[in-house]
């Protein structure tokens, strides 16, 4: 056993050192996605150079079936296949080599198929090291390759991948419904940044100051939402290019939202994929917009894509930089007060987390909060200490020196020291190697902003209601006014009335939302003023106001529901689903009760995104958790690819199965359902 373990140890060591001896230069891949079987077939050719003698070469490939593997045209090549790798043993020669791989796979993750028919979408999410689930590639981020991806697919759909679209081959007479899309990169990238997205997308374009083409995509049903979804995109691109000081390195930049994406966004080189939840109209823009995520993923095109951290220990070089430059871009758009307000929010989050989070930034096990927001704070401190010009100079030199390569923290800090003479060792110890968060130091940097000074002073003071009212009437930044509204939520209404009236009179959407959130009991005296919240340009505010008004004035539910009947809300349809529940429970709407219930059931089906399904299921469970159709949809939710949704469904099922009547009904369904559903029911029924 020891010998086996020892052998495996040395194999792993050799794999880890592969990049020192072998340079994979380019990859040409011809891909055939199959929506009907949720599979992909491909022909892949890698050109690589052996620089030093090596016994074997590894290519990562998860759970794939291979029909051919040829090295330098040798069809009798000896190789080893494992569950996760192709290992080439012989036929290797010093200098240039070529390996061609023909494969097929039905990926368990990373390549996702959602929707059917015209609503079909296919997309990838490599996140770190997962591209090898659908494309033979490299989990090691230090192996950078120039990719040329060609995709053969139905001509009714738009196909996207990395780089420029160099050719769109017309279909042959034998297959008129298919077309070949060829995308080409000119520079190398890590495999996790390779992407594929297919869907019924529409496109709009723009040109930046540096003449870089921008491509914006949306589902064909969302064409009216182009402007609010992609608002400020060109402005932020121009700003970041100027602020970073290095021209955008990839020639073209495109962005596309997909349904049920696993994260907010992913910075695939040249082609960012982001969540459909950020597709908004002009009202939804005030609730949840794409601006920050947009800037963050764009910044990654330099920090993460152009230069890539050598290991997880240095992950902050990607996420901290992207987070900070996104804030700088937002500062350019929204102003200094917004910038410092966000920095202060980060600081408060980090300080609260520091009570239990004991892992520093420079640790592969650090939290996302540390990598992203403490990393951003570290960069802010650095920029403030050495000055914006020196910071820009250092970043520019850093990017130029290590472009298309892999980096560690010291690579960056050495350049900072060269440029500015700054004590990088102390900085590294305090902000990157020490756990916790230096709140007192952070507050000194924050206090350079007048709004933050006022905010800190307000928190320490005991101002009278009259004084607080005057602040609400002033031009103070909105978050100070929000703070006043929330901090006075528990005082008697007779005293608070002046605060509510002044806050509502600001006509600031976010201040007025604070009133809605903090006033669940609505006295008659402010009823008419509170009703105006139903007309605010915020679906979140509309929903809160509707619920509280119906709760406080049940005799007027019909009026409120009629007034808001046409509002659908944001992508998750939270407002519409809330409306349906309220209408279902309102006697005046009894004639439409069945229609409302069926609409909720419809939203719970696989036809919709997980955020919509979850909202619908939560509502349906509150109405009648014993309904067999609701039970079926809840169990089907456990098969979804999005872990947040499946966790919700599994938790609810286990909770409900403690009810003997519910368990009995599920047992009955298990005996009358088809094989797949029976298996699903029994899986939970048999849990111990």
N, C-alpha and C positions, 0 to 999 in steps of 0.2 A: 504493500500500500504506500509506504514511504517513497519507494522508487517511482511509483506512478505520480504521486504528488510532486516529487522533485522534477520529473520530466515535464509536467504541466507548468511548473514554475518557470523553467527555462524557456518553454515555448512562449509563455506570456511575456517574459522579458524580451525575447527576440521580436515579438510582435510590437511591443512598446518601442523598440529601437528601429523598427522598420523604416521610418521616415528618414533616419540617418543614412541608410544604405540604399534605399530605393526612392525614386522620385516619380510619382504618378503625374504625368504631364497633362493628358487630355482624355476626355471621355466622349464618345459618340454613342447616343442611345436612341433606338427606334422603339417606340412604345405603343402598345395596343390595349388601352383600357377597355374592359367589358362590363358595362353597367348591369347587364342581366345576371351575371354570375358574381359580380363584385370582385372581379379579378383583374390582373394585368399580366400581359405577356410582353417580352422584350428581347431585343438583340443589342448587346452592349459591347463596345470595343474600347479597351483602355490601352493607351500608349504610355509606357513607363521606361525609365532609365535605371539600370542597376549600376550604382556607383562603386559599391564595394561588395566583396564576396558575401553571399547570403545563402542559407540552406533552403529556406522556404519563404513564400510570400503569402500574406493573408488578404483576402477581400471579404468584407462583411456582407452577409446575405442571410436574412432570417427566414427560415421555413420555406425555402424555395425548391421548385422542381426544375432540374436542368436537363435540357435535351442535347446540349453540346457545350463543351469548353475546349477551346483550341488556343494553344500558345505558339506564336510564330508559325502558324499554319500546320502545326503538328497535331494530327487527329488522334494520335496514340499517346497523348500526353497523360502522365501519371499525376493524379491529384487526389486530395482527400476532401470529402464533404462532411461537414458537421451540421448540426441544427442551425448554427449561426454563421458559419464561415465556409469560404472556398480557400483551400490551402494548396498552393502550387508547389510541387516538390522538385521536379526536374525539367529539363529543357530551358532552364534559365541561363542567360548569357549576359556577360558584362556589356553595357551599352544599352541601346534601344531595344525594347521588346514590345510585342502586342499580344494581348489576350482578348479573345472574343467569347462572349458568354450568351447562350440562348436559354431563357428561363421563363417560368410562369409562377405566379403566386396569388394567393387569396389573403391579403394582409389582414392580420388581426387588429392592427392599429396603423396610424400614420397616413394611410391612404383611405379616405372616407367617401362613401357613396350616400347621398341624401336625396330624397324626393324621387319622383317618377315622371315619365313623359316629358312634357315641356318644362317641368319644375326640377328636373334632374340637375344635381350638382355633384361634381367630383373634385376633391381637393386634398391637399397634403398638409401635414404639419410635422416637420422634422425635429423641432425643438431639441437641440443638443446632439442627439446621436441616433435618431430613429429612421432616417431615410433608408437604411438598409432593410427595412421591412418591405419596401416596394421597388427598390433599385439596388442592385449590387453596388456597394459604395464603401465608404470608410466612416466608422464611428469615431475615429480619431480626428479631432478638429484640426490637428497640425498637418494633416494631409490635404493640401489644396490642389484642386484640379480645374482645368478649363473645360466646361461642359458645353456640349451641343446636344440639345434635346429635340427630337422629332416625335410628333404625336399623330397617330392615325385615328380619326374619329368622325362621328356623324357631322355632316356639314351644316346641320341646323343649329349647332352650338358654337360658342366662342371658346377657343383653347388658348390658355396662357401658360408661359413658362419663363425661365430666366433669359435675359438678354434681348437682343433685337430679333424681331420676326424677319428672317432673311428670305423665306420662301413660303408660299402657300400654294401647294401643288394641286392643280385641278384634278378631279377624280377621273379614273379610267372608266371606259364604257361598262366594264364588268362590275363596277361598284360605284354607281353614281351618287350614292348617299353618303359616301365617305370623302374625307379630304385630309391631306397631309400638311401639318403645320411644322415648320422648322425654325427653331430658336437657337441663337448662337451667342455665347459669351466670348469676350476677347481676353479676359483676365481670369486668374484662378480664384476659386472659392471653396470653402469647406462644404462637405457633402450635406450637412444638416440644413444648409441654405438653398438647396435645390428644391424647386417647387413645381407643382402642377395644379391648375385650376381650370375646370370646364363647367360651363353653364350657359344659360340663356341671358347673356349680359349685353347691355348697351354701353357705348363708349363716348366720352367727351375728352377733348384734348386741350392742352395749353402749352405755351413755350416760355421758359424761364429767361431771365436776363442773360444767362450764359448759353442760351439757345439749346438747353436740354429739353427734349420733349417729355411732357407729362401726360400720362394716360389714366383717366378715371373711369372705373367701371361700376355699374349697378345692375341688379336684376331688371329685366325688361319691365316689370310691374312697378318699378320705383323711379322711373325716369323724371318724375316731377320733383324728386328730392336731391338732384345733383348739386344744386347750389348750396343748400344748408348742410348737406353731408360733407362736402369738400370745401366748405368755406375757409378762407385764409390759406389754402394749400400752397398756391403759387407764392404768396407773400412770405410764408415760412420757409419755403425752399430757398428763395432768394436771400433771405436773412441768414439762414444757417450756412449757406455756401460762403457768404461774406464773413460771418462771425468765426467760422472754423478756419477760414483762410486757405482751404484746399478745395479746388474745384470738385464738384460731384464726380466720382471716378468711374461711373458705370455706363455712361452714354444715354440711358433711358431710364425712366422711373414710372412704374404703374402701380395702381392700388385697386384691390377688388375685395368686396365683402362677400362672405359666404354664410350660409345658414348653419347654425349649431357649431360654430367654431369653438375650439377648446379654450381659447384665451382671448384677450382684448385684441391682440394683433401679433403678427410674426413678420420679422424683417427679412424675408427671403431676398437675396440679392437681386436688385432691380425690380422686384415684384412682391410688394407687401400684401399679405392676406389679413383681413380683419373681420371682426364680428358684425353680423347683420344688425345687431342691437344698436349700432352706431349710425345706422341709416335713418335719418330723421327729416321731418319737415321743419318749417320755420318755427313752429311752436315747440316741437320736440327738441329743437336746438337749445332751448332754454332749460331743458331738463337733463339731458345727457347727450353731449356732442362729442365729435370725433377729434377735436382740435388737439388735445394733449396726446392722445394715442397716435394721431397722425404725425405730430412733431417727433415723438419718441421713436417710432419705427423709422422715420426718415433719418434721424440722427444715427441710428444703428447702421445705416449704409456706410458710414465712416467708422463708427465705433462698434465693432463686432463683425462687420463684413469685410471692409478694407483691411483692418487689422483685427485679429482674433486672439482672445486670451488663450494661453497655452494650456490652462487647466481650470477647474472649478475654483481653485484658490484665488484666482485672479479675475473671477467673473465680474467683479465690480467695475473693471475696466470697460466692460460693455454696458452693463445696466446702470451703473452710477453716471457714466458719461451721457448715455442716452436720456436718462431722467433729468439731468442738469441742463443739457442743451435744449430739451423740450421746454423746460421752465424759462430759459432765456428767450426762446422763440415766442412763448406766450407773453413774456414781458414786453417784447417788441410789439405784440398785437394789443394787449390789454393794459399795459402800463406797470409802473413800479409797485403800486399798492397791491395789485393782484399778485405780482411776483413774491413780495415779502409775506403776503397773507398765506400763500402756498408753502413757502419755506417755514413759516411759523407752524402751520398745520403739520408738516413733516416732523418738525422738532418735537411737537407735543406727542405725536404718535410714537416716535422713537424713545422719548423719555418714559412714556407709560410702559412700552414694551421692555425697556431696559431692566425693569424690576424682575423679570423672569428670563429674558433673553441674555444668555451669557456667552454667546459665540461672536467673536469679532468679525469684521468685514472680510479680512483676508483668511478665510476658512471656507473650504468647499461645502461645509454644512451650515453656513450662515443662512439666515432667513432671507426671504425675498425682500422684506422690509429693509434689512441691512444692506443687501446688494444694491437695491434701487435708491432708497431715500437717504440712508446714511452715506452711501457712496456719493450721492449728489451733494449732501451737506459738506463732505470732505472737500469736494471740488470747489464749492462756494467759498469755504475758508481759504483754500489755496489761492483762488482768483482774487479775493479781497486782499490777501496778504502780499502777493507779489505784483498786483496791479493787472488790469484787464489786458494791457498791451503785452506785458511779459507772458501772461497766461496764453494769449493767442499765439505768440511767437513760439512758446514751448510746444503747444498742441500741434501747430503746423509742422515744426521740426520732427516731432514724434511720428506724425502720420506719414511724412515724406520718407523718413528713414526706414520705417517698418511696413510700408504699404505692401499688401498682398502676403504678409507674413504673420507670424504668431508672436505674441508679446507677453511679458510679465510686468508686475508692478514696478520693479526696479528699472526696467527699460524706460518707463515714463518718468520716474522720479529723478533719474540721472540727468535727463534732458532738462527738467525743471531746475535742477541745481546748476547746470551749465549756463542756463539762460539768466537766472536771477540770483544765484548764490544763496538761495533759501535753505533753511535748515530742514531738509527733507527727512532726516532720520527722526527728529522729534515729531514732525508731522505724521510720519508713518506709524510711530508708536502710539500716538494719541488718538488718531482718527481711524486707523486701519487695523492695528494689532491689539488694541485695547477694547474690551467689551464695554457695553453701556453706552451712554450718550452724554456728552459734555453740555448740559443744558445752560449753565451759567455763561459759558463761553459763547454758545450759540446766541443767547439773548443779547450779548454785546454787539454781535454782528447785525442782528435783527433791528436793534435800536438805532441804527443809522438811517432808518426810514421813519418819517414823521407819523404816519398812520400807526405803525407798530408802537411808537412811543405813547401815542394817545390810547391805544388798546391796552398796553401794560398799565398805564396810569388808571384807566377806567377799572380794571380788574382789582387794583389795590384800593380804590377809593370807595366811599360810601356816599354816593350822590343822591340827592333828593329826587323824587319823581318829577318835579318841575325841571330840574337840571337834565335828567335823562330825556325828558320830552323835548327840550331844546336841542339836544344832540340829534334826536330823530329828525328834527326840522332843519338841521344844518346840512352842509355838504360833506359830512363825514363819510368815510368809505363804508360800503354797505354791510360788511361783516361786523363792524362795530354796532350798527343798528340791529343786526340779527342777534348779536350777543345780548343787547338790552332786552329785546323781546323774549328771548329764552330765559334770561336770568330773572325776569319778573313774572314768570308763568304761574307761580304759586302764591302770589299775593292776592288779597281779596279783590274781586272784580271792581268794586266801587273805586278803589285806588288805582287799579290797572287800566281802567277805561281810557284814560288820557293817553297811555302808552299805545294801546291798540289803535286808537283813532289816529294818532300821529304816525304810527308805522304804516297803516293802510294808506294814509295820505301821501306817503313817499312815492307811490306808484312804481316802486322798485319791485320787480317780480320776485326776487329772492327774499326781500324783507317781508313782503306780503305773504309769501309761502311760510315764513317763520311764524306769522300770526296764525295761519291755518293749522300748522302742526302743533302749536302750543295752546290752542283754545278748543279743546274737545267739548267743553260746556259753553254754549253760546247764549248769553242773556238776551232777552228781548230788546234791550237797549241798543245792541249793536247788530241786530239781525239783518237789517237792510244793508248795512255796510259789509257784513260778512258775505252776504249773497253776491256781492260784486266779484268775489273770488271765483265764482263759477265762470266768469268771462275772462279771467286772466289768460295770458299767453303762456300757460304752463299746464300740461296735462296732469302733472303730479299735484299741483295746487287744486286743479279742478276736481280730481278724485278725492282728495282729503276733504275739501269743502262740501262736496256732495254727500259723503258719508256722514259728516258731522251735522249738516243741516237736516238730513233725513232722520237722524237719531234724535236731534233736539226738537224738531218740529214735524212729528209724524203726520199731522193733519195736512201738511203741505208737500208730502213726498211726491204726489202725482205731479205737482207743478215743477218741482226740481228735476224729476226724471224726464218730464216732457222737454224741459229746457235743454237737457244734456243728451238727448236720445241719439243724436247724430255723431257724437264724439267717439272715436275709436281709440285714441291715445297713441302711445309709443309702440314700438315694435312688439313688445310683450303683451299688448292688448290689455294691460292691467285695468285701465279705466273702463273699457268696454265690458270686461268680465265682472268688474265691481258693479257696473250699471245693471247687468243682467241679473245678478244676485238680488240687488235691491228691488228691481222690477218684479222678479219672481215672488218675492215676499210681500209685495204691495197689493192689497185686495183690488184696487182700481184697475190693475193690469191682469186680472185672472183670466180673461179671455185669451191672452197671448202667452199664458204660463207655460204651456207645452212647447211652444215655439222657442221660448227663451231657454228652456231646459235642453232642447235638442241642439240649439246653437252652442251651449256650453259643452255638450258631448262632442260636437263637431270640433271644437277647439282643443279638446283632449286627445284627439286622434293623431295618428302618425303623420298626417298631412301637414301638421304645423310644427314649428320649432319648439324645442324643449321649454323655453321660457314661457311660451303661450300655453303649452300643455300642462306645465306645472301649475300655473295660475288657475287654469280651468279645473284641474283635478282637485286642488285645494278647495275651490268653491263647491264643486260637486260633492266632495266628501262631507262638507259641512251641511249640505242639503239632505243627502241620502247616501250614506256610505255602504248601504246594503244593496244598492242597485247593481245588477249583474253586469251591465255595460260599463259602469264605472269601475267595477272590480277588474274586468278584463283589461281596460285601458291602463289601470294602475299597475297590473302585473306586466303588461307589455312594455311599460316604461323602464322596467329593470333591464331590458335588453338594449337600451340606447347606448351610444358610444360616449356620451358626455357624462363624466363621472358625477358631476354635481346633481344632475337630474336622476340618475340611477340611485344615488345615495338617498335622495328624498323619497323615491318610490320604495326602496327596500326598507327604510326606517318606518314609513307609514304602514306597510304590509305587516311587518313584525309587531308593530304596536296594535294593529287591528286584529291580528290573529289571536291575541290574548282574550278577545271577546268570543265566547263560546258559540253564539249565534252566527257570527261572521265566519268563524272557522268551519262550522257545519255547512254553511252555504258554499264556501270555497271547496270543501271536500265533495259536495254534490256536483259542482262545476267540473271538477277534475274527472268525474266519471262520465260526463256527457260531452266533453270537449274533444277536439282533434288531438293528435299525438303531440304536436308541439306545445299547445297550451296545457295539456295534461302534464307534460314534463315540467313545465314552468310552475304550475300550481303545486305539484308534488315536491319540487325543490324546496319551497318555503314551508310546506306542511310538515316535511320530514326533518326540518332543522331542529337540532337539540338546543 
